[in-house]
């Protein structure tokens, strides 16, 4: 379809643009003024804990929820004003597979194609092609009830590609999958972009955002708190991170005071008792911190220096981890 048609505005050079996007449920402000810009051909990650507003944002962009305030555009088309056009531009895969348990994989894809107005002969060809693309041809005629979680997610993703939309929304695409199947799904997502799609995915898995996303927006309590490439976000907490595990968790306040005095910065306290992460502009500052801790009588069980991770970025930005419910 020609995306320059109905409702197109000045943001057509972006796959997604939001400004001040907001949504409330009663007194709860689920999404609170989020600005996003997603470029064509990239994987853009929205990272945050459960309840942060990730799914609500995605559902507004997909026209599944009304927008309370702000503006959203898909390839320059206003989401609120032209929902029928938006639905032709996006494919959506939710956290839970939406396939029919009583049908086979082939029958599901054929049915979804027919529901979208595709003639029966072409619907059969599309089903065959998608089953092959997602490595499901051998299971094409098995009931979905016999599918593993990973197979269901791949079939659900295949269904979202029936009309070959230029933009794919993936909401927590690997939730509940084992590590091997998660890796396979990552490869599938990279393949979509290689084929010309743009992907906007939500995730609470920091390693997933680090591995897949070209750029990441970190959201918490419905607000965007940071945005950048994974490497750009990591540099916000220093070039290196000194990871300390204290022998006595009760000495954390003393250790924090030492770090403040030596480096003039705040360490990030981990939820694990007695553990703290110290951002270092230079790795050789490690010795200064350790000598000062020994002088202050603070005992250390283990110490390591590593490149910052997105875990530390998120902890530094929000004060909690992504696996904590944010309600």
LUMKOL-923214 format. One record per residue (C-alpha): residue number from 0; residue in three letters; x, y, z. Coordinates in steps of 0.2 Angstrom, whole numbers, m for minus. Example, Ala and Ser with C-alpha at 12.3 -4.5 7.8 and 13.67 -1.06 7.14 Angstrom:
# LUMKOL-923214
<pt i="0" aa="ALA" east="62" north="m22" up="39"/>
<pt i="1" aa="SER" east="68" north="m5" up="36"/>
# end
This chain:
# LUMKOL-923214
<pt i="0" aa="UNK" east="0" north="0" up="0"/>
<pt i="1" aa="UNK" east="5" north="18" up="m3"/>
<pt i="2" aa="UNK" east="9" north="25" up="15"/>
<pt i="3" aa="UNK" east="8" north="43" up="8"/>
<pt i="4" aa="UNK" east="m11" north="42" up="7"/>
<pt i="5" aa="UNK" east="m24" north="46" up="20"/>
<pt i="6" aa="UNK" east="m19" north="56" up="35"/>
<pt i="7" aa="UNK" east="m1" north="58" up="31"/>
<pt i="8" aa="UNK" east="8" north="72" up="40"/>
<pt i="9" aa="UNK" east="26" north="78" up="41"/>
<pt i="10" aa="UNK" east="33" north="63" up="51"/>
<pt i="11" aa="UNK" east="33" north="51" up="36"/>
<pt i="12" aa="UNK" east="52" north="49" up="37"/>
<pt i="13" aa="UNK" east="49" north="40" up="54"/>
<pt i="14" aa="UNK" east="41" north="23" up="56"/>
<pt i="15" aa="UNK" east="34" north="29" up="73"/>
<pt i="16" aa="UNK" east="33" north="46" up="81"/>
<pt i="17" aa="UNK" east="24" north="50" up="98"/>
<pt i="18" aa="UNK" east="23" north="66" up="107"/>
<pt i="19" aa="UNK" east="16" north="67" up="125"/>
<pt i="20" aa="UNK" east="7" north="51" up="123"/>
<pt i="21" aa="UNK" east="m3" north="47" up="138"/>
<pt i="22" aa="UNK" east="m16" north="35" up="145"/>
<pt i="23" aa="UNK" east="m25" north="34" up="161"/>
<pt i="24" aa="UNK" east="m36" north="20" up="169"/>
<pt i="25" aa="UNK" east="m46" north="28" up="182"/>
<pt i="26" aa="UNK" east="m34" north="37" up="194"/>
<pt i="27" aa="UNK" east="m19" north="27" up="187"/>
<pt i="28" aa="UNK" east="m8" north="36" up="174"/>
<pt i="29" aa="UNK" east="m2" north="21" up="165"/>
<pt i="30" aa="UNK" east="7" north="31" up="151"/>
<pt i="31" aa="UNK" east="13" north="48" up="156"/>
<pt i="32" aa="UNK" east="19" north="59" up="141"/>
<pt i="33" aa="UNK" east="30" north="47" up="132"/>
<pt i="34" aa="UNK" east="40" north="54" up="116"/>
<pt i="35" aa="UNK" east="47" north="41" up="104"/>
<pt i="36" aa="UNK" east="55" north="41" up="87"/>
<pt i="37" aa="UNK" east="58" north="25" up="78"/>
<pt i="38" aa="UNK" east="67" north="25" up="62"/>
<pt i="39" aa="UNK" east="63" north="14" up="47"/>
<pt i="40" aa="UNK" east="73" north="m2" up="47"/>
<pt i="41" aa="UNK" east="78" north="m3" up="65"/>
<pt i="42" aa="UNK" east="74" north="m13" up="80"/>
<pt i="43" aa="UNK" east="68" north="m1" up="94"/>
<pt i="44" aa="UNK" east="67" north="m8" up="111"/>
<pt i="45" aa="UNK" east="55" north="m2" up="125"/>
<pt i="46" aa="UNK" east="63" north="m8" up="141"/>
<pt i="47" aa="UNK" east="54" north="m8" up="158"/>
<pt i="48" aa="UNK" east="47" north="m19" up="172"/>
<pt i="49" aa="UNK" east="30" north="m26" up="173"/>
<pt i="50" aa="UNK" east="17" north="m12" up="175"/>
<pt i="51" aa="UNK" east="28" north="2" up="168"/>
<pt i="52" aa="UNK" east="17" north="6" up="153"/>
<pt i="53" aa="UNK" east="25" north="m4" up="139"/>
<pt i="54" aa="UNK" east="10" north="m14" up="133"/>
<pt i="55" aa="UNK" east="m2" north="0" up="135"/>
<pt i="56" aa="UNK" east="10" north="11" up="124"/>
<pt i="57" aa="UNK" east="10" north="m3" up="111"/>
<pt i="58" aa="UNK" east="m9" north="m5" up="112"/>
<pt i="59" aa="UNK" east="m12" north="13" up="109"/>
<pt i="60" aa="UNK" east="0" north="13" up="94"/>
<pt i="61" aa="UNK" east="m9" north="m2" up="87"/>
<pt i="62" aa="UNK" east="m26" north="6" up="89"/>
<pt i="63" aa="UNK" east="m32" north="m7" up="102"/>
<pt i="64" aa="UNK" east="m33" north="7" up="115"/>
<pt i="65" aa="UNK" east="m39" north="25" up="113"/>
<pt i="66" aa="UNK" east="m26" north="39" up="116"/>
<pt i="67" aa="UNK" east="m30" north="50" up="130"/>
<pt i="68" aa="UNK" east="m18" north="64" up="126"/>
<pt i="69" aa="UNK" east="m3" north="67" up="115"/>
<pt i="70" aa="UNK" east="0" north="62" up="97"/>
<pt i="71" aa="UNK" east="5" north="46" up="88"/>
<pt i="72" aa="UNK" east="10" north="43" up="70"/>
<pt i="73" aa="UNK" east="14" north="28" up="60"/>
<pt i="74" aa="UNK" east="24" north="32" up="44"/>
<pt i="75" aa="UNK" east="17" north="50" up="45"/>
<pt i="76" aa="UNK" east="m1" north="43" up="47"/>
<pt i="77" aa="UNK" east="m11" north="50" up="63"/>
<pt i="78" aa="UNK" east="m15" north="35" up="73"/>
<pt i="79" aa="UNK" east="m31" north="42" up="81"/>
<pt i="80" aa="UNK" east="m38" north="50" up="65"/>
<pt i="81" aa="UNK" east="m34" north="35" up="54"/>
<pt i="82" aa="UNK" east="m35" north="19" up="63"/>
<pt i="83" aa="UNK" east="m41" north="9" up="48"/>
<pt i="84" aa="UNK" east="m25" north="15" up="38"/>
<pt i="85" aa="UNK" east="m14" north="11" up="53"/>
<pt i="86" aa="UNK" east="m21" north="m7" up="54"/>
<pt i="87" aa="UNK" east="m14" north="m10" up="37"/>
<pt i="88" aa="UNK" east="3" north="m4" up="41"/>
<pt i="89" aa="UNK" east="6" north="m14" up="57"/>
<pt i="90" aa="UNK" east="7" north="m32" up="63"/>
<pt i="91" aa="UNK" east="5" north="m36" up="81"/>
<pt i="92" aa="UNK" east="11" north="m51" up="91"/>
<pt i="93" aa="UNK" east="6" north="m50" up="110"/>
<pt i="94" aa="UNK" east="13" north="m58" up="125"/>
<pt i="95" aa="UNK" east="2" north="m74" up="123"/>
<pt i="96" aa="UNK" east="m1" north="m83" up="107"/>
<pt i="97" aa="UNK" east="m18" north="m79" up="99"/>
<pt i="98" aa="UNK" east="m19" north="m95" up="89"/>
<pt i="99" aa="UNK" east="m34" north="m107" up="89"/>
<pt i="100" aa="UNK" east="m30" north="m123" up="99"/>
<pt i="101" aa="UNK" east="m42" north="m133" up="90"/>
<pt i="102" aa="UNK" east="m34" north="m130" up="73"/>
<pt i="103" aa="UNK" east="m18" north="m135" up="65"/>
<pt i="104" aa="UNK" east="m4" north="m123" up="61"/>
<pt i="105" aa="UNK" east="m9" north="m123" up="42"/>
<pt i="106" aa="UNK" east="m28" north="m120" up="46"/>
<pt i="107" aa="UNK" east="m24" north="m106" up="58"/>
<pt i="108" aa="UNK" east="m14" north="m96" up="45"/>
<pt i="109" aa="UNK" east="m27" north="m100" up="32"/>
<pt i="110" aa="UNK" east="m41" north="m94" up="43"/>
<pt i="111" aa="UNK" east="m31" north="m78" up="48"/>
<pt i="112" aa="UNK" east="m28" north="m74" up="29"/>
<pt i="113" aa="UNK" east="m46" north="m77" up="25"/>
<pt i="114" aa="UNK" east="m52" north="m65" up="39"/>
<pt i="115" aa="UNK" east="m41" north="m52" up="31"/>
<pt i="116" aa="UNK" east="m50" north="m54" up="15"/>
<pt i="117" aa="UNK" east="m37" north="m64" up="6"/>
<pt i="118" aa="UNK" east="m44" north="m77" up="m7"/>
<pt i="119" aa="UNK" east="m44" north="m95" up="m2"/>
<pt i="120" aa="UNK" east="m31" north="m101" up="m15"/>
<pt i="121" aa="UNK" east="m19" north="m87" up="m11"/>
<pt i="122" aa="UNK" east="m22" north="m90" up="8"/>
<pt i="123" aa="UNK" east="m16" north="m108" up="6"/>
<pt i="124" aa="UNK" east="0" north="m102" up="m3"/>
<pt i="125" aa="UNK" east="3" north="m89" up="11"/>
<pt i="126" aa="UNK" east="1" north="m102" up="24"/>
<pt i="127" aa="UNK" east="14" north="m114" up="16"/>
<pt i="128" aa="UNK" east="26" north="m100" up="13"/>
<pt i="129" aa="UNK" east="25" north="m94" up="31"/>
<pt i="130" aa="UNK" east="26" north="m111" up="39"/>
<pt i="131" aa="UNK" east="43" north="m113" up="29"/>
<pt i="132" aa="UNK" east="49" north="m96" up="34"/>
<pt i="133" aa="UNK" east="47" north="m100" up="52"/>
<pt i="134" aa="UNK" east="53" north="m118" up="52"/>
<pt i="135" aa="UNK" east="36" north="m125" up="55"/>
<pt i="136" aa="UNK" east="33" north="m135" up="39"/>
<pt i="137" aa="UNK" east="35" north="m152" up="48"/>
<pt i="138" aa="UNK" east="22" north="m147" up="61"/>
<pt i="139" aa="UNK" east="10" north="m139" up="48"/>
<pt i="140" aa="UNK" east="m4" north="m152" up="51"/>
<pt i="141" aa="UNK" east="m2" north="m155" up="70"/>
<pt i="142" aa="UNK" east="m15" north="m148" up="82"/>
<pt i="143" aa="UNK" east="m9" north="m132" up="91"/>
<pt i="144" aa="UNK" east="m12" north="m141" up="107"/>
<pt i="145" aa="UNK" east="4" north="m151" up="103"/>
<pt i="146" aa="UNK" east="15" north="m136" up="100"/>
<pt i="147" aa="UNK" east="28" north="m131" up="112"/>
<pt i="148" aa="UNK" east="28" north="m113" up="119"/>
<pt i="149" aa="UNK" east="42" north="m108" up="106"/>
<pt i="150" aa="UNK" east="32" north="m115" up="91"/>
<pt i="151" aa="UNK" east="16" north="m106" up="97"/>
<pt i="152" aa="UNK" east="26" north="m89" up="97"/>
<pt i="153" aa="UNK" east="33" north="m92" up="80"/>
<pt i="154" aa="UNK" east="16" north="m96" up="73"/>
<pt i="155" aa="UNK" east="9" north="m81" up="81"/>
<pt i="156" aa="UNK" east="23" north="m70" up="73"/>
<pt i="157" aa="UNK" east="20" north="m79" up="56"/>
<pt i="158" aa="UNK" east="1" north="m74" up="58"/>
<pt i="159" aa="UNK" east="6" north="m56" up="60"/>
<pt i="160" aa="UNK" east="16" north="m56" up="44"/>
<pt i="161" aa="UNK" east="2" north="m62" up="33"/>
<pt i="162" aa="UNK" east="m1" north="m45" up="24"/>
<pt i="163" aa="UNK" east="18" north="m41" up="25"/>
<pt i="164" aa="UNK" east="16" north="m25" up="35"/>
<pt i="165" aa="UNK" east="31" north="m13" up="36"/>
<pt i="166" aa="UNK" east="30" north="m12" up="55"/>
<pt i="167" aa="UNK" east="29" north="m26" up="67"/>
<pt i="168" aa="UNK" east="25" north="m23" up="86"/>
<pt i="169" aa="UNK" east="32" north="m37" up="97"/>
<pt i="170" aa="UNK" east="25" north="m37" up="115"/>
<pt i="171" aa="UNK" east="37" north="m47" up="126"/>
<pt i="172" aa="UNK" east="41" north="m59" up="112"/>
<pt i="173" aa="UNK" east="51" north="m71" up="122"/>
<pt i="174" aa="UNK" east="42" north="m71" up="139"/>
<pt i="175" aa="UNK" east="41" north="m89" up="146"/>
<pt i="176" aa="UNK" east="53" north="m97" up="133"/>
<pt i="177" aa="UNK" east="68" north="m107" up="137"/>
<pt i="178" aa="UNK" east="86" north="m100" up="133"/>
<pt i="179" aa="UNK" east="88" north="m110" up="117"/>
<pt i="180" aa="UNK" east="71" north="m105" up="110"/>
<pt i="181" aa="UNK" east="74" north="m87" up="115"/>
<pt i="182" aa="UNK" east="89" north="m87" up="104"/>
<pt i="183" aa="UNK" east="80" north="m94" up="90"/>
<pt i="184" aa="UNK" east="66" north="m81" up="92"/>
<pt i="185" aa="UNK" east="80" north="m67" up="92"/>
<pt i="186" aa="UNK" east="87" north="m74" up="75"/>
<pt i="187" aa="UNK" east="69" north="m74" up="68"/>
<pt i="188" aa="UNK" east="67" north="m55" up="73"/>
<pt i="189" aa="UNK" east="84" north="m51" up="66"/>
<pt i="190" aa="UNK" east="78" north="m59" up="50"/>
<pt i="191" aa="UNK" east="62" north="m49" up="49"/>
<pt i="192" aa="UNK" east="73" north="m33" up="49"/>
<pt i="193" aa="UNK" east="85" north="m40" up="36"/>
<pt i="194" aa="UNK" east="69" north="m43" up="25"/>
<pt i="195" aa="UNK" east="64" north="m24" up="26"/>
<pt i="196" aa="UNK" east="53" north="m24" up="42"/>
<pt i="197" aa="UNK" east="54" north="m11" up="56"/>
<pt i="198" aa="UNK" east="52" north="m19" up="73"/>
<pt i="199" aa="UNK" east="46" north="m11" up="89"/>
<pt i="200" aa="UNK" east="47" north="m23" up="104"/>
<pt i="201" aa="UNK" east="44" north="m22" up="122"/>
<pt i="202" aa="UNK" east="54" north="m32" up="135"/>
<pt i="203" aa="UNK" east="58" north="m33" up="153"/>
<pt i="204" aa="UNK" east="74" north="m43" up="148"/>
<pt i="205" aa="UNK" east="90" north="m33" up="149"/>
<pt i="206" aa="UNK" east="100" north="m45" up="139"/>
<pt i="207" aa="UNK" east="86" north="m45" up="125"/>
<pt i="208" aa="UNK" east="87" north="m27" up="123"/>
<pt i="209" aa="UNK" east="106" north="m27" up="123"/>
<pt i="210" aa="UNK" east="107" north="m41" up="110"/>
<pt i="211" aa="UNK" east="93" north="m35" up="98"/>
<pt i="212" aa="UNK" east="89" north="m17" up="99"/>
<pt i="213" aa="UNK" east="98" north="m3" up="89"/>
<pt i="214" aa="UNK" east="91" north="9" up="101"/>
<pt i="215" aa="UNK" east="82" north="8" up="118"/>
<pt i="216" aa="UNK" east="69" north="18" up="127"/>
<pt i="217" aa="UNK" east="69" north="15" up="146"/>
<pt i="218" aa="UNK" east="52" north="18" up="154"/>
<pt i="219" aa="UNK" east="47" north="17" up="172"/>
<pt i="220" aa="UNK" east="31" north="23" up="181"/>
<pt i="221" aa="UNK" east="24" north="27" up="163"/>
<pt i="222" aa="UNK" east="37" north="39" up="159"/>
<pt i="223" aa="UNK" east="53" north="38" up="148"/>
<pt i="224" aa="UNK" east="68" north="40" up="159"/>
<pt i="225" aa="UNK" east="82" north="37" up="146"/>
<pt i="226" aa="UNK" east="85" north="33" up="127"/>
<pt i="227" aa="UNK" east="99" north="29" up="117"/>
<pt i="228" aa="UNK" east="109" north="14" up="110"/>
<pt i="229" aa="UNK" east="114" north="1" up="122"/>
<pt i="230" aa="UNK" east="132" north="7" up="122"/>
<pt i="231" aa="UNK" east="126" north="25" up="125"/>
<pt i="232" aa="UNK" east="116" north="20" up="140"/>
<pt i="233" aa="UNK" east="130" north="10" up="147"/>
<pt i="234" aa="UNK" east="142" north="25" up="146"/>
<pt i="235" aa="UNK" east="130" north="35" up="158"/>
<pt i="236" aa="UNK" east="136" north="24" up="172"/>
<pt i="237" aa="UNK" east="154" north="25" up="168"/>
<pt i="238" aa="UNK" east="167" north="17" up="157"/>
<pt i="239" aa="UNK" east="169" north="3" up="170"/>
<pt i="240" aa="UNK" east="160" north="m4" up="185"/>
<pt i="241" aa="UNK" east="168" north="m10" up="201"/>
<pt i="242" aa="UNK" east="157" north="m23" up="209"/>
<pt i="243" aa="UNK" east="159" north="m26" up="227"/>
<pt i="244" aa="UNK" east="152" north="m39" up="239"/>
<pt i="245" aa="UNK" east="154" north="m34" up="257"/>
<pt i="246" aa="UNK" east="157" north="m47" up="271"/>
<pt i="247" aa="UNK" east="145" north="m38" up="282"/>
<pt i="248" aa="UNK" east="129" north="m31" up="274"/>
<pt i="249" aa="UNK" east="128" north="m19" up="289"/>
<pt i="250" aa="UNK" east="144" north="m10" up="283"/>
<pt i="251" aa="UNK" east="135" north="m4" up="267"/>
<pt i="252" aa="UNK" east="133" north="14" up="274"/>
<pt i="253" aa="UNK" east="151" north="15" up="278"/>
<pt i="254" aa="UNK" east="156" north="9" up="261"/>
<pt i="255" aa="UNK" east="144" north="21" up="252"/>
<pt i="256" aa="UNK" east="152" north="35" up="263"/>
<pt i="257" aa="UNK" east="170" north="30" up="257"/>
<pt i="258" aa="UNK" east="165" north="29" up="238"/>
<pt i="259" aa="UNK" east="157" north="47" up="240"/>
<pt i="260" aa="UNK" east="173" north="53" up="248"/>
<pt i="261" aa="UNK" east="185" north="45" up="235"/>
<pt i="262" aa="UNK" east="175" north="47" up="219"/>
<pt i="263" aa="UNK" east="162" north="60" up="223"/>
<pt i="264" aa="UNK" east="149" north="50" up="216"/>
<pt i="265" aa="UNK" east="135" north="38" up="222"/>
<pt i="266" aa="UNK" east="136" north="19" up="221"/>
<pt i="267" aa="UNK" east="122" north="9" up="215"/>
<pt i="268" aa="UNK" east="115" north="m2" up="228"/>
<pt i="269" aa="UNK" east="110" north="m20" up="222"/>
<pt i="270" aa="UNK" east="94" north="m28" up="229"/>
<pt i="271" aa="UNK" east="106" north="m42" up="234"/>
<pt i="272" aa="UNK" east="112" north="m39" up="252"/>
<pt i="273" aa="UNK" east="129" north="m31" up="254"/>
<pt i="274" aa="UNK" east="132" north="m29" up="235"/>
<pt i="275" aa="UNK" east="135" north="m12" up="227"/>
<pt i="276" aa="UNK" east="141" north="m6" up="210"/>
<pt i="277" aa="UNK" east="153" north="8" up="208"/>
<pt i="278" aa="UNK" east="154" north="18" up="192"/>
<pt i="279" aa="UNK" east="172" north="22" up="187"/>
<pt i="280" aa="UNK" east="178" north="34" up="174"/>
<pt i="281" aa="UNK" east="194" north="25" up="174"/>
<pt i="282" aa="UNK" east="197" north="7" up="179"/>
<pt i="283" aa="UNK" east="213" north="11" up="188"/>
<pt i="284" aa="UNK" east="203" north="20" up="201"/>
<pt i="285" aa="UNK" east="199" north="3" up="208"/>
<pt i="286" aa="UNK" east="214" north="3" up="219"/>
<pt i="287" aa="UNK" east="210" north="20" up="227"/>
<pt i="288" aa="UNK" east="193" north="14" up="232"/>
<pt i="289" aa="UNK" east="199" north="m3" up="239"/>
<pt i="290" aa="UNK" east="213" north="5" up="249"/>
<pt i="291" aa="UNK" east="201" north="18" up="256"/>
<pt i="292" aa="UNK" east="189" north="4" up="261"/>
<pt i="293" aa="UNK" east="202" north="m6" up="269"/>
<pt i="294" aa="UNK" east="208" north="10" up="279"/>
<pt i="295" aa="UNK" east="190" north="12" up="284"/>
<pt i="296" aa="UNK" east="189" north="m6" up="291"/>
<pt i="297" aa="UNK" east="176" north="m12" up="278"/>
<pt i="298" aa="UNK" east="179" north="m30" up="274"/>
<pt i="299" aa="UNK" east="176" north="m36" up="256"/>
<pt i="300" aa="UNK" east="171" north="m54" up="251"/>
<pt i="301" aa="UNK" east="173" north="m52" up="232"/>
<pt i="302" aa="UNK" east="178" north="m38" up="220"/>
<pt i="303" aa="UNK" east="177" north="m37" up="201"/>
<pt i="304" aa="UNK" east="179" north="m24" up="187"/>
<pt i="305" aa="UNK" east="168" north="m26" up="172"/>
<pt i="306" aa="UNK" east="160" north="m16" up="158"/>
<pt i="307" aa="UNK" east="143" north="m8" up="163"/>
<pt i="308" aa="UNK" east="128" north="m19" up="159"/>
<pt i="309" aa="UNK" east="110" north="m13" up="155"/>
<pt i="310" aa="UNK" east="105" north="m20" up="172"/>
<pt i="311" aa="UNK" east="116" north="m7" up="180"/>
<pt i="312" aa="UNK" east="109" north="7" up="169"/>
<pt i="313" aa="UNK" east="92" north="2" up="174"/>
<pt i="314" aa="UNK" east="96" north="1" up="192"/>
<pt i="315" aa="UNK" east="105" north="18" up="192"/>
<pt i="316" aa="UNK" east="90" north="26" up="183"/>
<pt i="317" aa="UNK" east="76" north="19" up="192"/>
<pt i="318" aa="UNK" east="82" north="12" up="209"/>
<pt i="319" aa="UNK" east="75" north="m5" up="206"/>
<pt i="320" aa="UNK" east="77" north="m20" up="194"/>
<pt i="321" aa="UNK" east="66" north="m24" up="179"/>
<pt i="322" aa="UNK" east="59" north="m40" up="186"/>
<pt i="323" aa="UNK" east="51" north="m30" up="200"/>
<pt i="324" aa="UNK" east="33" north="m26" up="197"/>
<pt i="325" aa="UNK" east="31" north="m7" up="195"/>
<pt i="326" aa="UNK" east="13" north="m4" up="201"/>
# end
